[in-house]
Amino acid sequence: MRRVPWWALVSSLAAPVLLIGGWTIAAAVQPVRFDSVVRTISELAARDTPHRWLMTSALAGVGVSHVVTAFALRPAAAAGRLVHGLGGLATLLVAALPLPADGGSSRAHTAVAAVSFVSLALWPAFASRGPRVPGQAVGTILGPRVSAAATVMLLLALAWFFGELLMGGQRVGLAERVAAGAQAVWPLVVVLSARRAEQRVEPG
């Protein structure tokens, strides 16, 4: 039996499709032009935003997708799967704790969003495996070097977003979308690579 089930492909593909599709459609249906370069994803799900259910539903779906993928990604180290799952649960809370109306802030929303972003950036490092043991379908994607490189890239994207946010930059929305998009895509890359590795070690 495969160590990474077929439905892991579905869940890992669903995360970027829901996230990118969600913020694209939610911005397009706003009655007033929404500047995605400047404004954040969370603003599309704020309590007073028209059609907020679109982004809220997308965020909830992304959270569920991450949790399911973390459960299915058996070749990864348990610690990485736990951190990945934590990121998914925090994303669900981001959807459940939206920003208040009138452009206000929310400590609860900020806290769960921070947990989500940091967890989804760090999980590759925790998921790392050592050198592949013969017969194990781990592959280089979960090796120390690739895992470390993935974490560094995800953290750099996240640092850009946090920097724009703290400095009041004019590309907060763009930086957030780059960071969140990369975090949503990486699990799919890992699942695809792990399944290819399994095929290579199968007899015959």
PyMOL commands that set and color helices and strands:
alter all, ss='L'
color gray80, all
select helices_A, chain A and resi 6-28+42-45+52-72+78-96+107-127+140-142+144-167+172-201
alter helices_A, ss='H'
color red, helices_A
deselect
rebuild
show_as cartoon
